[in-house]
Amino acid sequence: MPSRTFNLRFKFITGLVVSILSLGVCISLIMYFHINSIMESEISQRSQMLLAQSDAVQDYVKTELRPEMFATLPEGRFVLKAMSSSYISREVMDRLNLKDASHYHYRRVALNARNPVSEPNAFESGLIRYFNENPGAGIWENTTQVKGEDYRLVARPVAFRASCLNCHGDPEDAPGELVDIYGDTNGFFHTEGEVGGVVVAGFPVAMIKSPAKELTLQYLMLYLLGIFFFAGLISLFFDRLVMKNLQDLSRIFKTRFSGEAEQGIIQKLAQKDEIEGLIEGVDELAVCLSDARTKLEDHTQNLEKMVEGRTLELDLKARKHLGDVRLFVDLINGFNGALTVRQLVSALLESVGRRYKAEDVVYHCMVLSETYYAWKPREEKPELPLKARDLVWKNEVLFLDRTLFIPVKSLESHWGILRLVWKHTPDPEELDTDVLLALGQQVAVLIENIHVFSSIRSQHDMLQSVFEGISDPLLLIDEDCRIIITNRAGHDILGPGKKAAQEAALRAFLCTHVSNNEDCSILNHVARTGQSVSEEIYTHDDRYFDIDLYPLPRRDQARLQMVLYARNITQEKQMAERMHQAERLGAIGKLAAGVAHEINNPLGVIQCYTDLVRDAVTDKEIVSDIDIISKHTRAAQKVVQDLLALSRPKKPISGTCDLNQVVSQGIEVFKAQAVSRNIHIDTCLSDNLPRVACDGTILEQILTNLWLNAVDALQESGDTITIETKPAESSQVRLRIADNGPGIPDIVKQRIFDPFYTTKEVGKGTGLGLSIVYGFVSELNGRIVVDTGEQTRFDIYLPTVSSGTEPFDRKKT
């Protein structure tokens, strides 16, 4: 793997470096030629500057120095070093060459030159010819060899002007000193405009090439350094971005393709670089995958046939097992609808027979009595073979002569044998031993459950009968007052409606003495202590109940459950109250009889003597005093008469009266007192009331005592007394006298019918009024009810003539 990694990296980096190097060489060549062109332009400009310098010297000599010298010197004189432009320019340029003659080339030559040094060579002669042949050419520039070295030269023609002919024209016209120096041949006989020489200046080509080569080589060296640095970076990124992924891909190939052929291909990948190996590997793997796909398709076709055969086989087994499942489901359904063992067995015999396609199915019970149950009717009892009897104690089935015996037993009990009979020998594959044994166990479990459920049902029915037979309300509730079960009598306190309304009514029943913001102490006490509670409660509808709450053990239930037993003791309370009242009246009657007997005679004597004294006395003041004595004596006698009325046996009350008529007459009598006390009388008398089985005078006494009691109870003027009559239940009528006074406290309410009990001031009441009312109502077989809500109401219930109720007769008791 390392060699292959080096191979790929080397190829990639080498190719990249060669490409970049080729690019660098191209750029270097372009740079070289560009610099060379720049240097050629520079040399051309320098050469032209040399020519310009030479021309400037000559122009200075011709225009300034030579005319000045001619004017200064005597005629015929000629100073060569001051007046010859060629000499001066050559000397100036030669002195310039003294600094570094190798850096430039300068020559001024002419045909038939006076100085042999200025004679042109062949190259220079050719330039003179060129300029003569091309009069319009002002300058010539090209590269040529000078002394075996390439130079870049610039040449300018030298043409003779009119001022030049003084020295280069006719010798006779030339200065004599010039002729003496050079003779009359060389340098003369030139004409105006003739090109007789050239000025050549230039620099060696080496001045161009050397700098260009140096700069190009320097750039190329820097470029190579950059290439090596760039190649290093590329190698680093190549390893990170390419080589790592290729290595991961190779590892995937090794781990994912574990076949022999695939491993051989992967071994070949190591002999080449990654890309080539990957291409070949993928190609060969594609071939392998194609072959594998072909094989897989062939295998799939074969597999489909195998699966189809296996599916058919499994389908047959599934149908068999489905039949077994349906059989067990039928057994459970038969159990749900069965009430007895006979019903259960009859249903399961048919299901088993249909499942196994048997001719007959018989269940032999081997518990207590050996009875049997058959699917189909039989005339005689089938007998069990001895071997089959022994199956009850074994965990196996028995097949004898197309008859199958299955033990019906559970882990706890052995019940009997299930016999299946066929006309023809059944398929053995249809008879799975495990399923048959499970069938026997299931039948045994169902029989056990039937027995258990029968026992539970019997106990439930008995308990339900006892539960419903209790005449008092009996409920099972939880600690949140939710009703779990109740008997019929429980609806007496729950009332009609849905369960939520009944639960609200139950909570109101148990918590009548609790305000809305308080918890129900009875339920809380049982839930907190787990102890039973017995308490007497009084409901808003004037009923008394004795309630008992018995908490049940929690066991597995999360919430506490308790039994509520409520006994209506209203009649007992009323009976006890009447007995108590009767006992008090009896005791007081005996006392009153003795007191009345001892007081009545002295009161008669006092009254007799008071009448005698009144007849004998004429003084009005004394008569007034006697009248006061007589009044109070009669009042005392009235009290004695009332006491005697309580203590003496009553005469039978007979007669009938119209209740509304008696009330109307009484109201007429009460109006005067009502007006004086500013009392409003409100009446509501029902029409068509039946006659009351009571004498009118007795009813007047009852109405009068109740009226006086109501008047005494009113403390402020403007109060109201309501008198109402209406039919009541059980052939009775109700007389109601109500006032909106302060009401009667509970402690006083318990004693209001006691003789001599009064809350009035001394001298304002005897305490016998309500006692007499109570006595009269009792003798009439009626009843009196007192309510002290927003109003104080006395409700008198009296029997009517149509009810057939006879007035109370003491002689009959």
Number of C-alpha atoms within 10 A of each C-alpha: 14 7 12 16 17 12 15 17 21 13 12 15 19 13 12 16 17 12 12 17 16 12 12 17 15 12 14 20 15 13 17 20 15 13 19 20 15 14 18 19 13 13 23 20 14 17 24 21 15 21 22 14 15 23 17 13 18 21 15 14 21 17 11 12 17 19 13 13 16 15 10 10 11 9 10 12 15 22 14 14 11 13 20 20 22 20 17 18 21 20 13 14 19 14 12 13 15 9 9 9 12 10 14 20 20 23 20 25 26 27 20 18 18 18 14 12 11 18 18 21 12 9 11 21 17 12 21 25 15 15 23 17 11 10 12 8 12 10 14 14 16 11 15 16 13 14 7 7 10 14 24 24 25 26 25 23 26 19 18 18 15 11 13 16 18 15 21 23 19 16 20 12 13 19 16 17 14 18 19 9 11 14 14 18 14 16 21 22 14 20 17 14 12 14 22 22 27 24 22 24 26 29 23 21 21 14 17 21 18 12 15 21 18 12 16 21 14 13 16 18 12 11 17 16 12 12 18 13 12 16 18 13 12 16 18 14 12 15 16 11 11 14 18 12 12 16 15 11 14 20 13 11 19 16 10 10 15 12 11 9 13 19 15 12 22 24 14 14 21 17 13 18 18 24 12 13 20 21 12 17 22 16 13 16 20 12 12 16 15 12 12 13 13 12 12 14 12 12 12 14 12 12 14 13 12 12 14 12 12 13 14 12 11 13 13 12 14 14 11 18 15 13 15 19 14 14 20 19 13 17 22 17 14 19 22 12 11 16 15 14 17 13 14 22 24 19 19 23 23 18 21 22 19 15 15 20 15 20 15 20 26 22 24 22 17 16 11 7 7 9 12 18 18 19 19 12 8 9 5 6 11 11 8 12 10 8 11 20 16 11 20 20 10 10 11 14 19 14 13 11 10 13 19 20 25 26 32 29 27 18 8 9 13 18 24 25 26 25 22 22 22 17 12 11 10 15 8 8 9 12 13 13 15 11 13 19 18 18 22 23 20 18 26 22 19 21 22 18 14 21 15 12 15 15 12 12 13 12 12 14 12 12 12 12 12 11 19 17 12 14 12 17 22 23 22 20 21 19 16 14 17 17 17 13 11 18 20 15 18 21 16 12 17 20 13 11 11 8 13 11 13 18 19 13 17 21 17 19 17 22 19 15 15 12 10 10 6 9 11 18 13 16 20 13 13 19 19 10 9 16 12 17 15 14 12 13 19 16 15 11 6 9 14 20 19 15 18 19 22 17 23 15 11 12 8 6 8 7 12 18 24 25 19 22 19 23 15 18 16 15 11 11 14 13 12 12 13 13 12 13 19 15 12 14 20 14 12 18 20 16 14 23 19 14 14 22 12 12 14 17 12 12 19 14 11 16 20 12 13 18 14 11 14 18 10 10 12 10 9 10 10 13 17 12 12 17 15 12 15 20 13 13 18 16 12 16 19 13 17 21 16 17 23 20 16 22 20 13 11 15 11 15 18 14 12 14 18 17 25 22 12 15 22 14 11 17 18 10 12 16 15 12 13 19 12 9 16 15 19 15 16 13 16 12 16 12 10 10 16 20 17 23 26 25 15 19 11 15 20 16 16 20 22 19 17 19 21 13 16 21 20 13 17 19 12 11 12 13 17 21 24 18 22 18 22 19 18 13 9 9 16 24 24 21 22 22 23 22 25 19 20 14 17 18 9 9 8 12 13 11 13 20 22 21 21 15 17 19 12 12 8 8 6 10 15 15 17 21 24 20 21 21 22 21 18 21 23 17 20 25 16 19 16 16 11 15 15 18 11 11 18 20 22 20 19 22 24 25 27 23 18 12 13 10 16 17 19 20 16 12 9 6 5
